[in-house]
Structures are given as C-alpha cells and as structure tokens.
Amino acid sequence: MTKTTEGPARYTFTFTGHAHPSFWHDGALSNGLEETVQSIDGTQKYQILFR
C-alpha cells in the first residue's frame, strides 16, 4: 500500500515469477472487487477476496 498525495491509498499487486501483469487500485478495497487489466496477452480479470 502506498499513500498518494491525492488522499486515498494505492494498492499495488505484483506477481513475480508469474505470467500475470501487475496492476494497482486507488482507494479502498472491498471483498469481491473485480479489476480488469489490459496486457499484451489480452484482457485479464482479477477478483479481490478477503479470507
């Protein structure tokens, strides 16, 4: 998590050693949140799940 000068936090998701693109989300996270990421391999969707 990184604090931004604009206010809310920015959460960065990085996958090392995987073929998935990194992405970020500005603001609060919520259970079930879905992010759509455009990469050179096409569109990928991620869902944030709290466990």
Helices and strands as residue ranges (DSSP letters): E 2-4, E 7-13, E 23-26, E 34-39, E 42-47
